[in-house]
Amino acid sequence: MDTIPVTKETYELLVQELDSLKKVERPHILQEIAEARAQGDLSENFEYHSAKDQQGKIEARIQFLEDRVARSVIIEHDTASATRILFGATVKVRDLLTGKEHEYTLVSPEGSDPVNGKISSVSPIGKALIGKARGDKVQVQTPKKVIKLEILDYR
């Protein structure tokens, strides 16, 4: 069983979602199924079939999260004294084509939130930054285009 590196924040979010699904969503959908079943004929009972579909989605998500939580390993590095960019680092880069500066925090795929600057360490940009140092330049093939970045700083 392969482990999954995660930040403490991502691990806590996974555990919270799993807890909510088990303690809130699962009992709620079971109640909906019971109420729909009480209406009688199940063959044409839209509420029953809809609730059963929703139950399947909830159970699949619970299984997914249980697997992720079981395989998660919280990675915490002293990124301030690191000589290279590691998982969990926050990296400031400059796009060499546009001159714009961006800041990315390298997280697990489950913790990725690009709108807030959290990108997966296994994304094209994440892979290109891991192991690099200040002043290094990287070229990254993204799904849309090739970008060239200069690493300004990291912590």
MOVEN-V115220 format. One line per field, one symbol per residue. phi: phi as a letter, one per 30 degrees, with the letter a starting at -180 (. if undefined). burial: I if it has 9 or more other ideal C-beta (glycine too) atoms within 8 Angstrom, else O. A space follows every 50 residues. Layout:
phi=???
burial=???
This chain:
phi=.ddbdbddddedddddddddddccdddddddddddddddjeddbcedddd dddddddddddddeddddddcdbdcbcdddcdcbdcejdcccbcdddcid cbbbcdbdedcdaeeciccddcdededddeidbeidcbcbdcecacbcbc ddaab
burial=OOOIIIIOOIIOIIIOIIOIIIOOIIOOIIOIIOIIIOIOOIOOIOIIIO IIOIIOOIIOIIOOIIOIIOIIOOIOIOIOOIOOIIIIIIIIIIIOOOOO OIIIIIIIOIIIOOOOIIIIIOIIIIIIIIOIOOOOIIIIOIOOOOIIII IOOIO
